[in-house]
Amino acid sequence: MEHKLITANAVREICGGVSDMTLHRWLKNDNLEFPRPTYIGKRRFFREAEISAWIEAQADKGEAA
């Protein structure tokens, strides 16, 4: 399901239990190309497929190094 939206808390858990500050830093760092959230009201949501693709890309970069 490529259009499923997940909360920022779910993203933090998927990414290994990172803190909200780490997520904030990843969003501010353009070099990381971290997926941008969609805001509904004041809440942040991320597309699950984009998060999964970003994690795979990071793993590929690690294997190439």
DRENVEX-266473 format. One record per atom (N, C-alpha, C): residue in one letter; x, y, z. Coordinates in steps of 0.02 Angstrom, whole numbers, plus 50000, padded with zeros to 5 digits. Layout:
aXYZ
...
# end
This chain:
m500434994150000
m500005000050000
m500455006250000
e500545009249942
e501025014649935
e500795021349962
h500145022149975
h499895028549998
h499735028650073
k499915023450108
k499765023150180
k500175028550216
l499825032450258
l500165037450298
l500285034750368
i500875036250394
i501045034150462
i501265040250502
t501195039850567
t501365045450610
t502115046250618
a502325051950642
a503035053150656
a503285048150708
n502865046550758
n503075041650808
n503215034850777
a502795032750729
a502905026450695
a503555026750654
v503695032350622
v504315033150584
v504915032450631
r504885035650689
r505435035250736
r505565028050757
e505035024250768
e505115017250788
e505405013050731
i505155014150670
i505405010450611
i506145011850601
c506355017950616
c507065019850606
c507495018050666
g507265013650708
g507675011150763
g507555014550829
g507005017850837
g506855021050900
g507225027650910
v507345031150856
v507695037550860
v507255042750895
s507575047850921
s507205053150957
s506875057850907
d506415061950933
d506085066950891
d506595072050867
m507105073450908
m507625078250887
m508025075350829
t508175068950829
t508525065850773
t508115066350710
l507475064850715
l507035065450657
l507025072650631
h507005077450676
h507025084550658
h507675086150621
r508235083650645
r508885084850613
r508915081750544
w508645075750537
w508635072450472
w508225076550422
l507675079450445
l507255083550401
l507605089950381
k508025092750424
k508385098950410
k508995097850365
n509265091650365
n509865090150327
n509675088150255
d509745092650208
d509555091350139
d509975085750107
n510585084750131
n511015079450103
n510745072450116
l510365071650169
l510075065050185
l509485063150141
e509165068250112
e508575067150070
e508035063150106
f507935064650170
f507415061250209
f506735063450183
p506265058750176
p505595060450150
p505255065850191
r504925070350157
r504575075950189
r503885073750213
p503685076450269
p503025074550295
p502455078350261
t501865075750270
t501245079050251
t500925081150316
y500695087250318
y500375089750380
y499625089550372
i499295086750421
i498575086950426
i498435090150493
g498185096250490
g498135100250551
g498845101750573
k499005100350635
k499675101450660
k500075094950666
r499795089450642
r500125082950648
r500495081250584
r501085078050594
r501495075950537
r501355068650520
f501285067450456
f501205060650432
f501705059550375
f501945053450369
f502425051650317
f502135045950276
r502315045650213
r502105040050171
r502555034150187
e502245028650207
e502625022750228
e503085020250173
a502865020350111
a503275017950056
a503905022250048
e503845028750058
e504435033250052
e504935031950108
i504685030650168
i505135029150224
i505495022550211
s505135017450188
s505445011050173
s505975011750119
a505825015550067
a506305016550013
a506925020250038
w506835025150082
w507405028850110
w507845024250151
i507545019950192
i507935015350232
i508335010550188
e508015008050134
e508365003750087
e508945007350054
a508855013650036
a509385017550005
a509975018450053
q509815019550117
q510345020350167
q510735013750174
a510375008150173
a510705001650179
a511155000350118
d510915002350058
d511315001549998
d511945005750000
k511895011750028
k512485016150035
k512995013050082
g512755009950135
g513195006750184
g513555000750154
e513214996850112
e513524991050080
e514034993150029
a513924998849997
a514385001249945
a515025004049974
a515005006150036
a515585009350067
a516125004350086
# end
